Amino acid sequence: MEIGPLAEWFTAIAETAAVLVALFMPYHEKRESEKKNSHAVKALLLTCIDQALEDGQTAALNGFIRTVTLTDASHRDADMIEIGKAVLNTLADQNIDEETKHKRVLEYRSQLYSIDK
């Protein structure tokens, strides 16, 4: 059995590596894009929550959650969306005093920060 020239072996290994990289790159790029999008969803959700805490208006938060729910991000970022919905429910609850609402919303914010995508 003849091994063959060393250059042919290096060429075969390089071609195999090139095929593996070509197969892996789309997956890697998609994953990086999803991370970037999840980071943007989190940042906007935090901004909407802060605004709702500051002025008591939940329209922006409600609109953002509705919009994100209609996109493909709703599956990927379901945990963040659920936290946003919990914040809305807390702020809308008339049976909770303002101080308790504020504390609960801050707890939800900390949960949102702990989510790592």
N, C-alpha and C positions, 0 to 999 in steps of 0.2 A: 504494500500500500504506500503510495507516494503522497507526501504532505503537500507539496506544491511550493511555489515561491512565496516568500514572506510578504511581499507587497500585495499579493492577492488576498492573503489572510487579513491584513490591515484594511484593505478595501472592503472586504465583506463585513468586518466588524463596524467600520465607519458607516456603511450603508444601513446596517441593522440599527445602529444608534440613531441615525437620521430618521428612519421610519418611526422608531419609538418616540422621538421628540415630536415629530409631525402629528402623531396620534395623541400625544399628551397635551400639546399646546392649546387646542380649542377648549378642552376641559379646564385647564388652568386659567385661561382668559375669561371663561364664563364664571368661574368661581370668584375671580378677582372682581369682576363686574358686579356680581351679586353682593359681595362684601361692601363694595362702594355704595351700592343702592341701599343696602340695609343701614349703613352708617348715615346716609342722608335721611332716611325715614326716621331713624332715632333722633337725629338733630332737629328735624322739623317738628317731631312730636314733642320733644322737650321744650321747644320754643312756644308751641301752642299751649302747652300746659302752663308754662311760666306766664304767658299772657292771660290765661284764664284765671290764674291765681292773683295776678296783679289787678285786673279790672273787673273780674267776675263774669266776663262775657265768654261764653263757651261756643259761640258760632264758628270761630276759626277752627277750634279743636274738633268740633262735630263735623264740619265740612272736610277737614283733612282725613279724619277716620273714614268717612264715607267714600272719599276719593280713593284712598289706599285700599279699601276693601274691594273695590272694583278692579284693581290691577292684579298682576301676577305676584306682586309683593305680598298680597294678603295671605298666601300660602306660606311663603318664606318667612314672613315677619308676623306670624299670627300671635306670638306671645307679646310682642310690643303693641299690637292692635288691641289685644285683650286688656292690657294695662291702660291704654287710652280710654277704652270703654268704661273701665272701672272708675277712672278719674271723672268722666262725664256723669256717671251714675252717682258718685259721691257728691259732686258739686250740685247736682239737681235735687238731691234728697233734702226735702224741707224739714225732716225730723232731726237733722243733725245740726248742731250749732256751728258757727263759723270757725271757731278755734279747732274743733275736732275735724272739720272738713279740711282745714289747712294742714293739720298733722297727717291725716290720711293721704292727702295728695302728695305731701313730701315723702311719705313712705313709698308710694307708687313711683315717684321720681327716682328714689334710690334703687328700687327694683329694676327700673328701666336702665339705669346706669350699669347695673350688674350684668345685664344681658350682653354677651359678647358674641358678635357675629363675624 
